[in-house]
Amino acid sequence: MKLWNKFWKWYEDKILGSIIIIAVIQFIQIPHMVWNADLMLEAGLVSRVHPVIDWFLYGVDLIEIISIINVGMIMYSLIKKRRDKSKKLQNMH
């Protein structure tokens, strides 16, 4: 269990970097949403211009997995930190 706590201590120290990663992934979603809307509307202004561009913009969906995992880890870290703080306050009284 010591290794687990060591990992979370390291992760909590790096939480700002995690939030930056999430922000970058969310910003990458903007061109993907435009491409997807163009595809659905069959306008052909952005989609189906070049297969490589389509492949990259379609593949952006897969990068969301990193963001989802990262958000879960941040939530767990914050909950864990709040519980630890609450336990310390209870032990003081």
PDB file of N, CA, C and O in Angstrom:
ATOM      1  N   MET A   1       0.823  -1.202   0.000  1.00  0.00           N
ATOM      2  CA  MET A   1       0.000   0.000   0.000  1.00  0.00           C
ATOM      3  C   MET A   1       0.864   1.262   0.000  1.00  0.00           C
ATOM      4  O   MET A   1       0.421   2.332  -0.416  1.00  0.00           O
ATOM      5  N   LYS A   2       2.092   1.118   0.470  1.00  0.00           N
ATOM      6  CA  LYS A   2       2.987   2.261   0.507  1.00  0.00           C
ATOM      7  C   LYS A   2       3.271   2.807  -0.899  1.00  0.00           C
ATOM      8  O   LYS A   2       3.354   4.019  -1.098  1.00  0.00           O
ATOM      9  N   LEU A   3       3.417   1.902  -1.860  1.00  0.00           N
ATOM     10  CA  LEU A   3       3.668   2.299  -3.242  1.00  0.00           C
ATOM     11  C   LEU A   3       2.473   3.072  -3.806  1.00  0.00           C
ATOM     12  O   LEU A   3       2.639   4.040  -4.547  1.00  0.00           O
ATOM     13  N   TRP A   4       1.273   2.629  -3.444  1.00  0.00           N
ATOM     14  CA  TRP A   4       0.037   3.294  -3.886  1.00  0.00           C
ATOM     15  C   TRP A   4       0.008   4.730  -3.361  1.00  0.00           C
ATOM     16  O   TRP A   4      -0.271   5.660  -4.118  1.00  0.00           O
ATOM     17  N   ASN A   5       0.290   4.913  -2.079  1.00  0.00           N
ATOM     18  CA  ASN A   5       0.301   6.254  -1.484  1.00  0.00           C
ATOM     19  C   ASN A   5       1.405   7.119  -2.088  1.00  0.00           C
ATOM     20  O   ASN A   5       1.224   8.320  -2.289  1.00  0.00           O
ATOM     21  N   LYS A   6       2.533   6.508  -2.372  1.00  0.00           N
ATOM     22  CA  LYS A   6       3.644   7.226  -2.998  1.00  0.00           C
ATOM     23  C   LYS A   6       3.242   7.727  -4.390  1.00  0.00           C
ATOM     24  O   LYS A   6       3.549   8.858  -4.767  1.00  0.00           O
ATOM     25  N   PHE A   7       2.547   6.863  -5.149  1.00  0.00           N
ATOM     26  CA  PHE A   7       2.073   7.256  -6.473  1.00  0.00           C
ATOM     27  C   PHE A   7       1.131   8.452  -6.370  1.00  0.00           C
ATOM     28  O   PHE A   7       1.274   9.418  -7.120  1.00  0.00           O
ATOM     29  N   TRP A   8       0.169   8.397  -5.449  1.00  0.00           N
ATOM     30  CA  TRP A   8      -0.806   9.484  -5.337  1.00  0.00           C
ATOM     31  C   TRP A   8      -0.163  10.775  -4.856  1.00  0.00           C
ATOM     32  O   TRP A   8      -0.588  11.859  -5.255  1.00  0.00           O
ATOM     33  N   LYS A   9       0.830  10.680  -4.024  1.00  0.00           N
ATOM     34  CA  LYS A   9       1.558  11.881  -3.597  1.00  0.00           C
ATOM     35  C   LYS A   9       2.235  12.519  -4.804  1.00  0.00           C
ATOM     36  O   LYS A   9       2.163  13.732  -5.000  1.00  0.00           O
ATOM     37  N   TRP A  10       2.898  11.681  -5.618  1.00  0.00           N
ATOM     38  CA  TRP A  10       3.556  12.180  -6.830  1.00  0.00           C
ATOM     39  C   TRP A  10       2.527  12.800  -7.768  1.00  0.00           C
ATOM     40  O   TRP A  10       2.762  13.879  -8.312  1.00  0.00           O
ATOM     41  N   TYR A  11       1.383  12.128  -7.969  1.00  0.00           N
ATOM     42  CA  TYR A  11       0.358  12.603  -8.888  1.00  0.00           C
ATOM     43  C   TYR A  11      -0.233  13.932  -8.415  1.00  0.00           C
ATOM     44  O   TYR A  11      -0.452  14.836  -9.221  1.00  0.00           O
ATOM     45  N   GLU A  12      -0.488  14.050  -7.122  1.00  0.00           N
ATOM     46  CA  GLU A  12      -1.042  15.301  -6.582  1.00  0.00           C
ATOM     47  C   GLU A  12      -0.075  16.464  -6.772  1.00  0.00           C
ATOM     48  O   GLU A  12      -0.498  17.604  -6.963  1.00  0.00           O
ATOM     49  N   ASP A  13       1.209  16.178  -6.721  1.00  0.00           N
ATOM     50  CA  ASP A  13       2.207  17.220  -6.961  1.00  0.00           C
ATOM     51  C   ASP A  13       2.207  17.666  -8.432  1.00  0.00           C
ATOM     52  O   ASP A  13       2.621  18.783  -8.745  1.00  0.00           O
ATOM     53  N   LYS A  14       1.748  16.798  -9.316  1.00  0.00           N
ATOM     54  CA  LYS A  14       1.746  17.083 -10.760  1.00  0.00           C
ATOM     55  C   LYS A  14       0.361  17.430 -11.290  1.00  0.00           C
ATOM     56  O   LYS A  14       0.160  17.408 -12.504  1.00  0.00           O
ATOM     57  N   ILE A  15      -0.596  17.747 -10.434  1.00  0.00           N
ATOM     58  CA  ILE A  15      -1.987  17.915 -10.856  1.00  0.00           C
ATOM     59  C   ILE A  15      -2.164  19.068 -11.863  1.00  0.00           C
ATOM     60  O   ILE A  15      -3.019  18.980 -12.743  1.00  0.00           O
ATOM     61  N   LEU A  16      -1.383  20.128 -11.749  1.00  0.00           N
ATOM     62  CA  LEU A  16      -1.487  21.231 -12.710  1.00  0.00           C
ATOM     63  C   LEU A  16      -1.165  20.737 -14.114  1.00  0.00           C
ATOM     64  O   LEU A  16      -1.838  21.110 -15.075  1.00  0.00           O
ATOM     65  N   GLY A  17      -0.149  19.909 -14.236  1.00  0.00           N
ATOM     66  CA  GLY A  17       0.186  19.336 -15.543  1.00  0.00           C
ATOM     67  C   GLY A  17      -0.951  18.507 -16.098  1.00  0.00           C
ATOM     68  O   GLY A  17      -1.198  18.513 -17.304  1.00  0.00           O
ATOM     69  N   SER A  18      -1.651  17.788 -15.220  1.00  0.00           N
ATOM     70  CA  SER A  18      -2.792  16.986 -15.646  1.00  0.00           C
ATOM     71  C   SER A  18      -3.906  17.863 -16.195  1.00  0.00           C
ATOM     72  O   SER A  18      -4.535  17.532 -17.200  1.00  0.00           O
ATOM     73  N   ILE A  19      -4.141  18.970 -15.535  1.00  0.00           N
ATOM     74  CA  ILE A  19      -5.188  19.893 -15.993  1.00  0.00           C
ATOM     75  C   ILE A  19      -4.799  20.511 -17.332  1.00  0.00           C
ATOM     76  O   ILE A  19      -5.662  20.722 -18.184  1.00  0.00           O
ATOM     77  N   ILE A  20      -3.534  20.800 -17.530  1.00  0.00           N
ATOM     78  CA  ILE A  20      -3.068  21.345 -18.809  1.00  0.00           C
ATOM     79  C   ILE A  20      -3.284  20.318 -19.924  1.00  0.00           C
ATOM     80  O   ILE A  20      -3.710  20.672 -21.023  1.00  0.00           O
ATOM     81  N   ILE A  21      -2.988  19.043 -19.638  1.00  0.00           N
ATOM     82  CA  ILE A  21      -3.218  17.982 -20.626  1.00  0.00           C
ATOM     83  C   ILE A  21      -4.696  17.920 -21.004  1.00  0.00           C
ATOM     84  O   ILE A  21      -5.034  17.808 -22.183  1.00  0.00           O
ATOM     85  N   ILE A  22      -5.566  17.993 -20.016  1.00  0.00           N
ATOM     86  CA  ILE A  22      -7.006  17.960 -20.276  1.00  0.00           C
ATOM     87  C   ILE A  22      -7.410  19.155 -21.135  1.00  0.00           C
ATOM     88  O   ILE A  22      -8.191  19.003 -22.075  1.00  0.00           O
ATOM     89  N   ALA A  23      -6.893  20.328 -20.827  1.00  0.00           N
ATOM     90  CA  ALA A  23      -7.239  21.532 -21.595  1.00  0.00           C
ATOM     91  C   ALA A  23      -6.806  21.392 -23.049  1.00  0.00           C
ATOM     92  O   ALA A  23      -7.566  21.734 -23.954  1.00  0.00           O
ATOM     93  N   VAL A  24      -5.602  20.896 -23.282  1.00  0.00           N
ATOM     94  CA  VAL A  24      -5.116  20.706 -24.654  1.00  0.00           C
ATOM     95  C   VAL A  24      -6.024  19.742 -25.407  1.00  0.00           C
ATOM     96  O   VAL A  24      -6.390  19.994 -26.555  1.00  0.00           O
ATOM     97  N   ILE A  25      -6.386  18.636 -24.759  1.00  0.00           N
ATOM     98  CA  ILE A  25      -7.259  17.649 -25.403  1.00  0.00           C
ATOM     99  C   ILE A  25      -8.614  18.270 -25.730  1.00  0.00           C
ATOM    100  O   ILE A  25      -9.178  18.007 -26.792  1.00  0.00           O
ATOM    101  N   GLN A  26      -9.133  19.086 -24.828  1.00  0.00           N
ATOM    102  CA  GLN A  26     -10.425  19.721 -25.091  1.00  0.00           C
ATOM    103  C   GLN A  26     -10.320  20.732 -26.238  1.00  0.00           C
ATOM    104  O   GLN A  26     -11.248  20.847 -27.038  1.00  0.00           O
ATOM    105  N   PHE A  27      -9.209  21.462 -26.331  1.00  0.00           N
ATOM    106  CA  PHE A  27      -9.030  22.413 -27.429  1.00  0.00           C
ATOM    107  C   PHE A  27      -8.893  21.693 -28.774  1.00  0.00           C
ATOM    108  O   PHE A  27      -9.335  22.201 -29.805  1.00  0.00           O
ATOM    109  N   ILE A  28      -8.275  20.504 -28.753  1.00  0.00           N
ATOM    110  CA  ILE A  28      -8.165  19.710 -29.973  1.00  0.00           C
ATOM    111  C   ILE A  28      -9.551  19.289 -30.472  1.00  0.00           C
ATOM    112  O   ILE A  28      -9.745  19.038 -31.662  1.00  0.00           O
ATOM    113  N   GLN A  29     -10.494  19.217 -29.559  1.00  0.00           N
ATOM    114  CA  GLN A  29     -11.849  18.816 -29.923  1.00  0.00           C
ATOM    115  C   GLN A  29     -12.557  19.851 -30.810  1.00  0.00           C
ATOM    116  O   GLN A  29     -13.481  19.490 -31.538  1.00  0.00           O
ATOM    117  N   ILE A  30     -12.156  21.097 -30.768  1.00  0.00           N
ATOM    118  CA  ILE A  30     -12.843  22.144 -31.545  1.00  0.00           C
ATOM    119  C   ILE A  30     -12.793  21.870 -33.046  1.00  0.00           C
ATOM    120  O   ILE A  30     -13.846  21.850 -33.683  1.00  0.00           O
ATOM    121  N   PRO A  31     -11.593  21.653 -33.652  1.00  0.00           N
ATOM    122  CA  PRO A  31     -11.598  21.341 -35.087  1.00  0.00           C
ATOM    123  C   PRO A  31     -12.312  20.018 -35.379  1.00  0.00           C
ATOM    124  O   PRO A  31     -12.917  19.851 -36.438  1.00  0.00           O
ATOM    125  N   HIS A  32     -12.235  19.089 -34.437  1.00  0.00           N
ATOM    126  CA  HIS A  32     -12.921  17.808 -34.620  1.00  0.00           C
ATOM    127  C   HIS A  32     -14.437  18.015 -34.688  1.00  0.00           C
ATOM    128  O   HIS A  32     -15.112  17.390 -35.506  1.00  0.00           O
ATOM    129  N   MET A  33     -14.970  18.886 -33.834  1.00  0.00           N
ATOM    130  CA  MET A  33     -16.416  19.143 -33.850  1.00  0.00           C
ATOM    131  C   MET A  33     -16.843  19.817 -35.153  1.00  0.00           C
ATOM    132  O   MET A  33     -17.897  19.499 -35.704  1.00  0.00           O
ATOM    133  N   VAL A  34     -16.022  20.748 -35.645  1.00  0.00           N
ATOM    134  CA  VAL A  34     -16.323  21.411 -36.924  1.00  0.00           C
ATOM    135  C   VAL A  34     -16.307  20.381 -38.044  1.00  0.00           C
ATOM    136  O   VAL A  34     -17.203  20.364 -38.888  1.00  0.00           O
ATOM    137  N   TRP A  35     -15.291  19.524 -38.056  1.00  0.00           N
ATOM    138  CA  TRP A  35     -15.183  18.472 -39.068  1.00  0.00           C
ATOM    139  C   TRP A  35     -16.377  17.536 -39.003  1.00  0.00           C
ATOM    140  O   TRP A  35     -16.949  17.173 -40.031  1.00  0.00           O
ATOM    141  N   ASN A  36     -16.752  17.145 -37.786  1.00  0.00           N
ATOM    142  CA  ASN A  36     -17.874  16.225 -37.603  1.00  0.00           C
ATOM    143  C   ASN A  36     -19.185  16.853 -38.068  1.00  0.00           C
ATOM    144  O   ASN A  36     -19.995  16.186 -38.712  1.00  0.00           O
ATOM    145  N   ALA A  37     -19.401  18.125 -37.749  1.00  0.00           N
ATOM    146  CA  ALA A  37     -20.609  18.815 -38.199  1.00  0.00           C
ATOM    147  C   ALA A  37     -20.639  18.887 -39.718  1.00  0.00           C
ATOM    148  O   ALA A  37     -21.686  18.690 -40.335  1.00  0.00           O
ATOM    149  N   ASP A  38     -19.495  19.169 -40.315  1.00  0.00           N
ATOM    150  CA  ASP A  38     -19.400  19.235 -41.775  1.00  0.00           C
ATOM    151  C   ASP A  38     -19.712  17.866 -42.391  1.00  0.00           C
ATOM    152  O   ASP A  38     -20.367  17.776 -43.429  1.00  0.00           O
ATOM    153  N   LEU A  39     -19.244  16.826 -41.747  1.00  0.00           N
ATOM    154  CA  LEU A  39     -19.503  15.467 -42.212  1.00  0.00           C
ATOM    155  C   LEU A  39     -20.992  15.146 -42.129  1.00  0.00           C
ATOM    156  O   LEU A  39     -21.565  14.580 -43.060  1.00  0.00           O
ATOM    157  N   MET A  40     -21.613  15.511 -41.011  1.00  0.00           N
ATOM    158  CA  MET A  40     -23.045  15.231 -40.817  1.00  0.00           C
ATOM    159  C   MET A  40     -23.906  16.041 -41.779  1.00  0.00           C
ATOM    160  O   MET A  40     -24.916  15.545 -42.279  1.00  0.00           O
ATOM    161  N   LEU A  41     -23.512  17.276 -42.038  1.00  0.00           N
ATOM    162  CA  LEU A  41     -24.274  18.136 -42.949  1.00  0.00           C
ATOM    163  C   LEU A  41     -23.944  17.858 -44.414  1.00  0.00           C
ATOM    164  O   LEU A  41     -24.598  18.374 -45.320  1.00  0.00           O
ATOM    165  N   GLU A  42     -22.918  17.032 -44.629  1.00  0.00           N
ATOM    166  CA  GLU A  42     -22.454  16.672 -45.966  1.00  0.00           C
ATOM    167  C   GLU A  42     -22.121  17.889 -46.816  1.00  0.00           C
ATOM    168  O   GLU A  42     -22.388  17.917 -48.017  1.00  0.00           O
ATOM    169  N   ALA A  43     -21.534  18.896 -46.174  1.00  0.00           N
ATOM    170  CA  ALA A  43     -21.160  20.116 -46.886  1.00  0.00           C
ATOM    171  C   ALA A  43     -19.855  19.928 -47.665  1.00  0.00           C
ATOM    172  O   ALA A  43     -19.681  20.503 -48.740  1.00  0.00           O
ATOM    173  N   GLY A  44     -18.946  19.127 -47.123  1.00  0.00           N
ATOM    174  CA  GLY A  44     -17.688  18.851 -47.805  1.00  0.00           C
ATOM    175  C   GLY A  44     -16.685  19.979 -47.763  1.00  0.00           C
ATOM    176  O   GLY A  44     -15.741  19.989 -48.552  1.00  0.00           O
ATOM    177  N   LEU A  45     -16.864  20.944 -46.850  1.00  0.00           N
ATOM    178  CA  LEU A  45     -15.912  22.043 -46.749  1.00  0.00           C
ATOM    179  C   LEU A  45     -14.657  21.639 -45.989  1.00  0.00           C
ATOM    180  O   LEU A  45     -13.560  22.098 -46.307  1.00  0.00           O
ATOM    181  N   VAL A  46     -14.816  20.781 -44.987  1.00  0.00           N
ATOM    182  CA  VAL A  46     -13.690  20.339 -44.178  1.00  0.00           C
ATOM    183  C   VAL A  46     -13.514  18.825 -44.306  1.00  0.00           C
ATOM    184  O   VAL A  46     -12.397  18.324 -44.432  1.00  0.00           O
ATOM    185  N   SER A  47     -14.619  18.124 -44.270  1.00  0.00           N
ATOM    186  CA  SER A  47     -14.557  16.659 -44.331  1.00  0.00           C
ATOM    187  C   SER A  47     -14.382  16.183 -45.771  1.00  0.00           C
ATOM    188  O   SER A  47     -14.782  16.850 -46.725  1.00  0.00           O
ATOM    189  N   ARG A  48     -13.779  15.022 -45.890  1.00  0.00           N
ATOM    190  CA  ARG A  48     -13.554  14.364 -47.176  1.00  0.00           C
ATOM    191  C   ARG A  48     -12.713  15.197 -48.152  1.00  0.00           C
ATOM    192  O   ARG A  48     -12.783  15.003 -49.366  1.00  0.00           O
ATOM    193  N   VAL A  49     -11.919  16.125 -47.604  1.00  0.00           N
ATOM    194  CA  VAL A  49     -11.003  16.902 -48.432  1.00  0.00           C
ATOM    195  C   VAL A  49      -9.765  16.056 -48.728  1.00  0.00           C
ATOM    196  O   VAL A  49      -9.270  16.013 -49.854  1.00  0.00           O
ATOM    197  N   HIS A  50      -9.277  15.379 -47.670  1.00  0.00           N
ATOM    198  CA  HIS A  50      -8.112  14.503 -47.805  1.00  0.00           C
ATOM    199  C   HIS A  50      -8.245  13.380 -46.784  1.00  0.00           C
ATOM    200  O   HIS A  50      -8.587  13.641 -45.631  1.00  0.00           O
ATOM    201  N   PRO A  51      -7.983  12.136 -47.180  1.00  0.00           N
ATOM    202  CA  PRO A  51      -8.167  11.018 -46.247  1.00  0.00           C
ATOM    203  C   PRO A  51      -7.291  11.091 -44.997  1.00  0.00           C
ATOM    204  O   PRO A  51      -7.696  10.626 -43.932  1.00  0.00           O
ATOM    205  N   VAL A  52      -6.105  11.664 -45.116  1.00  0.00           N
ATOM    206  CA  VAL A  52      -5.217  11.767 -43.946  1.00  0.00           C
ATOM    207  C   VAL A  52      -5.803  12.740 -42.923  1.00  0.00           C
ATOM    208  O   VAL A  52      -5.782  12.471 -41.722  1.00  0.00           O
ATOM    209  N   ILE A  53      -6.319  13.860 -43.396  1.00  0.00           N
ATOM    210  CA  ILE A  53      -6.959  14.831 -42.499  1.00  0.00           C
ATOM    211  C   ILE A  53      -8.164  14.189 -41.824  1.00  0.00           C
ATOM    212  O   ILE A  53      -8.353  14.331 -40.616  1.00  0.00           O
ATOM    213  N   ASP A  54      -8.971  13.489 -42.599  1.00  0.00           N
ATOM    214  CA  ASP A  54     -10.132  12.789 -42.022  1.00  0.00           C
ATOM    215  C   ASP A  54      -9.692  11.786 -40.974  1.00  0.00           C
ATOM    216  O   ASP A  54     -10.327  11.672 -39.926  1.00  0.00           O
ATOM    217  N   TRP A  55      -8.615  11.055 -41.237  1.00  0.00           N
ATOM    218  CA  TRP A  55      -8.128  10.047 -40.296  1.00  0.00           C
ATOM    219  C   TRP A  55      -7.693  10.685 -38.979  1.00  0.00           C
ATOM    220  O   TRP A  55      -8.016  10.181 -37.904  1.00  0.00           O
ATOM    221  N   PHE A  56      -6.955  11.801 -39.067  1.00  0.00           N
ATOM    222  CA  PHE A  56      -6.519  12.485 -37.851  1.00  0.00           C
ATOM    223  C   PHE A  56      -7.697  13.061 -37.070  1.00  0.00           C
ATOM    224  O   PHE A  56      -7.766  12.925 -35.849  1.00  0.00           O
ATOM    225  N   LEU A  57      -8.617  13.701 -37.775  1.00  0.00           N
ATOM    226  CA  LEU A  57      -9.759  14.302 -37.090  1.00  0.00           C
ATOM    227  C   LEU A  57     -10.700  13.250 -36.516  1.00  0.00           C
ATOM    228  O   LEU A  57     -11.324  13.484 -35.481  1.00  0.00           O
ATOM    229  N   TYR A  58     -10.810  12.111 -37.161  1.00  0.00           N
ATOM    230  CA  TYR A  58     -11.598  11.013 -36.610  1.00  0.00           C
ATOM    231  C   TYR A  58     -10.886  10.417 -35.395  1.00  0.00           C
ATOM    232  O   TYR A  58     -11.530  10.060 -34.408  1.00  0.00           O
ATOM    233  N   GLY A  59      -9.578  10.311 -35.469  1.00  0.00           N
ATOM    234  CA  GLY A  59      -8.783   9.739 -34.390  1.00  0.00           C
ATOM    235  C   GLY A  59      -8.765  10.567 -33.118  1.00  0.00           C
ATOM    236  O   GLY A  59      -8.406  10.057 -32.057  1.00  0.00           O
ATOM    237  N   VAL A  60      -9.142  11.828 -33.203  1.00  0.00           N
ATOM    238  CA  VAL A  60      -9.193  12.686 -32.024  1.00  0.00           C
ATOM    239  C   VAL A  60     -10.145  12.088 -30.981  1.00  0.00           C
ATOM    240  O   VAL A  60      -9.942  12.274 -29.781  1.00  0.00           O
ATOM    241  N   ASP A  61     -11.171  11.380 -31.428  1.00  0.00           N
ATOM    242  CA  ASP A  61     -12.087  10.740 -30.479  1.00  0.00           C
ATOM    243  C   ASP A  61     -11.347   9.809 -29.532  1.00  0.00           C
ATOM    244  O   ASP A  61     -11.698   9.710 -28.356  1.00  0.00           O
ATOM    245  N   LEU A  62     -10.334   9.132 -30.033  1.00  0.00           N
ATOM    246  CA  LEU A  62      -9.602   8.178 -29.200  1.00  0.00           C
ATOM    247  C   LEU A  62      -8.758   8.862 -28.133  1.00  0.00           C
ATOM    248  O   LEU A  62      -8.530   8.292 -27.066  1.00  0.00           O
ATOM    249  N   ILE A  63      -8.294  10.078 -28.408  1.00  0.00           N
ATOM    250  CA  ILE A  63      -7.457  10.792 -27.436  1.00  0.00           C
ATOM    251  C   ILE A  63      -8.279  11.232 -26.221  1.00  0.00           C
ATOM    252  O   ILE A  63      -7.721  11.536 -25.167  1.00  0.00           O
ATOM    253  N   GLU A  64      -9.602  11.265 -26.373  1.00  0.00           N
ATOM    254  CA  GLU A  64     -10.467  11.628 -25.244  1.00  0.00           C
ATOM    255  C   GLU A  64     -10.325  10.631 -24.096  1.00  0.00           C
ATOM    256  O   GLU A  64     -10.584  10.975 -22.943  1.00  0.00           O
ATOM    257  N   ILE A  65      -9.921   9.415 -24.397  1.00  0.00           N
ATOM    258  CA  ILE A  65      -9.752   8.396 -23.356  1.00  0.00           C
ATOM    259  C   ILE A  65      -8.761   8.892 -22.307  1.00  0.00           C
ATOM    260  O   ILE A  65      -8.972   8.688 -21.112  1.00  0.00           O
ATOM    261  N   ILE A  66      -7.692   9.535 -22.740  1.00  0.00           N
ATOM    262  CA  ILE A  66      -6.693  10.081 -21.811  1.00  0.00           C
ATOM    263  C   ILE A  66      -7.343  11.118 -20.902  1.00  0.00           C
ATOM    264  O   ILE A  66      -7.113  11.133 -19.693  1.00  0.00           O
ATOM    265  N   SER A  67      -8.153  11.978 -21.496  1.00  0.00           N
ATOM    266  CA  SER A  67      -8.825  13.024 -20.730  1.00  0.00           C
ATOM    267  C   SER A  67      -9.785  12.428 -19.709  1.00  0.00           C
ATOM    268  O   SER A  67      -9.836  12.886 -18.567  1.00  0.00           O
ATOM    269  N   ILE A  68     -10.538  11.422 -20.103  1.00  0.00           N
ATOM    270  CA  ILE A  68     -11.499  10.787 -19.196  1.00  0.00           C
ATOM    271  C   ILE A  68     -10.775  10.149 -18.010  1.00  0.00           C
ATOM    272  O   ILE A  68     -11.195  10.311 -16.865  1.00  0.00           O
ATOM    273  N   ILE A  69      -9.702   9.433 -18.280  1.00  0.00           N
ATOM    274  CA  ILE A  69      -8.923   8.803 -17.208  1.00  0.00           C
ATOM    275  C   ILE A  69      -8.324   9.868 -16.297  1.00  0.00           C
ATOM    276  O   ILE A  69      -8.343   9.734 -15.073  1.00  0.00           O
ATOM    277  N   ASN A  70      -7.796  10.919 -16.900  1.00  0.00           N
ATOM    278  CA  ASN A  70      -7.170  11.993 -16.140  1.00  0.00           C
ATOM    279  C   ASN A  70      -8.163  12.686 -15.212  1.00  0.00           C
ATOM    280  O   ASN A  70      -7.842  12.967 -14.057  1.00  0.00           O
ATOM    281  N   VAL A  71      -9.364  12.962 -15.709  1.00  0.00           N
ATOM    282  CA  VAL A  71     -10.388  13.599 -14.877  1.00  0.00           C
ATOM    283  C   VAL A  71     -10.749  12.681 -13.707  1.00  0.00           C
ATOM    284  O   VAL A  71     -10.907  13.144 -12.578  1.00  0.00           O
ATOM    285  N   GLY A  72     -10.878  11.393 -13.977  1.00  0.00           N
ATOM    286  CA  GLY A  72     -11.169  10.444 -12.902  1.00  0.00           C
ATOM    287  C   GLY A  72     -10.087  10.437 -11.835  1.00  0.00           C
ATOM    288  O   GLY A  72     -10.381  10.383 -10.641  1.00  0.00           O
ATOM    289  N   MET A  73      -8.846  10.491 -12.267  1.00  0.00           N
ATOM    290  CA  MET A  73      -7.734  10.495 -11.313  1.00  0.00           C
ATOM    291  C   MET A  73      -7.707  11.788 -10.501  1.00  0.00           C
ATOM    292  O   MET A  73      -7.419  11.759  -9.304  1.00  0.00           O
ATOM    293  N   ILE A  74      -8.001  12.913 -11.134  1.00  0.00           N
ATOM    294  CA  ILE A  74      -8.043  14.190 -10.413  1.00  0.00           C
ATOM    295  C   ILE A  74      -9.152  14.159  -9.376  1.00  0.00           C
ATOM    296  O   ILE A  74      -8.949  14.574  -8.235  1.00  0.00           O
ATOM    297  N   MET A  75     -10.336  13.665  -9.769  1.00  0.00           N
ATOM    298  CA  MET A  75     -11.448  13.581  -8.823  1.00  0.00           C
ATOM    299  C   MET A  75     -11.080  12.687  -7.638  1.00  0.00           C
ATOM    300  O   MET A  75     -11.326  13.051  -6.488  1.00  0.00           O
ATOM    301  N   TYR A  76     -10.497  11.525  -7.910  1.00  0.00           N
ATOM    302  CA  TYR A  76     -10.096  10.616  -6.842  1.00  0.00           C
ATOM    303  C   TYR A  76      -9.084  11.289  -5.924  1.00  0.00           C
ATOM    304  O   TYR A  76      -9.177  11.184  -4.701  1.00  0.00           O
ATOM    305  N   SER A  77      -8.129  11.970  -6.514  1.00  0.00           N
ATOM    306  CA  SER A  77      -7.092  12.643  -5.736  1.00  0.00           C
ATOM    307  C   SER A  77      -7.691  13.706  -4.820  1.00  0.00           C
ATOM    308  O   SER A  77      -7.324  13.800  -3.649  1.00  0.00           O
ATOM    309  N   LEU A  78      -8.609  14.503  -5.352  1.00  0.00           N
ATOM    310  CA  LEU A  78      -9.221  15.561  -4.542  1.00  0.00           C
ATOM    311  C   LEU A  78     -10.091  14.982  -3.426  1.00  0.00           C
ATOM    312  O   LEU A  78     -10.094  15.497  -2.308  1.00  0.00           O
ATOM    313  N   ILE A  79     -10.829  13.912  -3.727  1.00  0.00           N
ATOM    314  CA  ILE A  79     -11.660  13.258  -2.707  1.00  0.00           C
ATOM    315  C   ILE A  79     -10.765  12.670  -1.619  1.00  0.00           C
ATOM    316  O   ILE A  79     -11.046  12.821  -0.430  1.00  0.00           O
ATOM    317  N   LYS A  80      -9.690  12.003  -2.026  1.00  0.00           N
ATOM    318  CA  LYS A  80      -8.741  11.401  -1.084  1.00  0.00           C
ATOM    319  C   LYS A  80      -8.134  12.478  -0.188  1.00  0.00           C
ATOM    320  O   LYS A  80      -8.017  12.296   1.024  1.00  0.00           O
ATOM    321  N   LYS A  81      -7.751  13.597  -0.793  1.00  0.00           N
ATOM    322  CA  LYS A  81      -7.147  14.686  -0.029  1.00  0.00           C
ATOM    323  C   LYS A  81      -8.151  15.253   0.987  1.00  0.00           C
ATOM    324  O   LYS A  81      -7.789  15.553   2.125  1.00  0.00           O
ATOM    325  N   ARG A  82      -9.406  15.393   0.564  1.00  0.00           N
ATOM    326  CA  ARG A  82     -10.443  15.925   1.457  1.00  0.00           C
ATOM    327  C   ARG A  82     -10.700  14.953   2.620  1.00  0.00           C
ATOM    328  O   ARG A  82     -10.866  15.379   3.763  1.00  0.00           O
ATOM    329  N   ARG A  83     -10.732  13.659   2.323  1.00  0.00           N
ATOM    330  CA  ARG A  83     -10.937  12.649   3.382  1.00  0.00           C
ATOM    331  C   ARG A  83      -9.783  12.662   4.377  1.00  0.00           C
ATOM    332  O   ARG A  83      -9.995  12.605   5.589  1.00  0.00           O
ATOM    333  N   ASP A  84      -8.564  12.738   3.858  1.00  0.00           N
ATOM    334  CA  ASP A  84      -7.394  12.769   4.740  1.00  0.00           C
ATOM    335  C   ASP A  84      -7.425  14.000   5.651  1.00  0.00           C
ATOM    336  O   ASP A  84      -7.090  13.922   6.833  1.00  0.00           O
ATOM    337  N   LYS A  85      -7.830  15.122   5.084  1.00  0.00           N
ATOM    338  CA  LYS A  85      -7.917  16.368   5.854  1.00  0.00           C
ATOM    339  C   LYS A  85      -8.991  16.228   6.933  1.00  0.00           C
ATOM    340  O   LYS A  85      -8.796  16.663   8.068  1.00  0.00           O
ATOM    341  N   SER A  86     -10.129  15.619   6.574  1.00  0.00           N
ATOM    342  CA  SER A  86     -11.213  15.418   7.529  1.00  0.00           C
ATOM    343  C   SER A  86     -10.784  14.480   8.654  1.00  0.00           C
ATOM    344  O   SER A  86     -11.121  14.714   9.815  1.00  0.00           O
ATOM    345  N   LYS A  87     -10.052  13.434   8.326  1.00  0.00           N
ATOM    346  CA  LYS A  87      -9.567  12.499   9.352  1.00  0.00           C
ATOM    347  C   LYS A  87      -8.605  13.204  10.303  1.00  0.00           C
ATOM    348  O   LYS A  87      -8.654  12.979  11.512  1.00  0.00           O
ATOM    349  N   LYS A  88      -7.734  14.054   9.766  1.00  0.00           N
ATOM    350  CA  LYS A  88      -6.782  14.772  10.605  1.00  0.00           C
ATOM    351  C   LYS A  88      -7.512  15.706  11.574  1.00  0.00           C
ATOM    352  O   LYS A  88      -7.138  15.823  12.741  1.00  0.00           O
ATOM    353  N   LEU A  89      -8.573  16.376  11.064  1.00  0.00           N
ATOM    354  CA  LEU A  89      -9.338  17.273  11.925  1.00  0.00           C
ATOM    355  C   LEU A  89     -10.066  16.497  13.023  1.00  0.00           C
ATOM    356  O   LEU A  89     -10.152  16.969  14.156  1.00  0.00           O
ATOM    357  N   GLN A  90     -10.585  15.323  12.703  1.00  0.00           N
ATOM    358  CA  GLN A  90     -11.276  14.505  13.702  1.00  0.00           C
ATOM    359  C   GLN A  90     -10.301  13.991  14.751  1.00  0.00           C
ATOM    360  O   GLN A  90     -10.639  13.915  15.932  1.00  0.00           O
ATOM    361  N   ASN A  91      -9.105  13.643  14.330  1.00  0.00           N
ATOM    362  CA  ASN A  91      -8.109  13.147  15.277  1.00  0.00           C
ATOM    363  C   ASN A  91      -7.600  14.243  16.212  1.00  0.00           C
ATOM    364  O   ASN A  91      -7.144  13.950  17.317  1.00  0.00           O
ATOM    365  N   MET A  92      -7.674  15.483  15.783  1.00  0.00           N
ATOM    366  CA  MET A  92      -7.215  16.601  16.606  1.00  0.00           C
ATOM    367  C   MET A  92      -8.198  16.893  17.746  1.00  0.00           C
ATOM    368  O   MET A  92      -7.807  17.420  18.788  1.00  0.00           O
ATOM    369  N   HIS A  93      -9.463  16.553  17.544  1.00  0.00           N
ATOM    370  CA  HIS A  93     -10.486  16.853  18.560  1.00  0.00           C
ATOM    371  C   HIS A  93     -10.667  15.739  19.476  1.00  0.00           C
ATOM    372  O   HIS A  93     -11.486  15.819  20.391  1.00  0.00           O
TER     373      HIS A  93
END
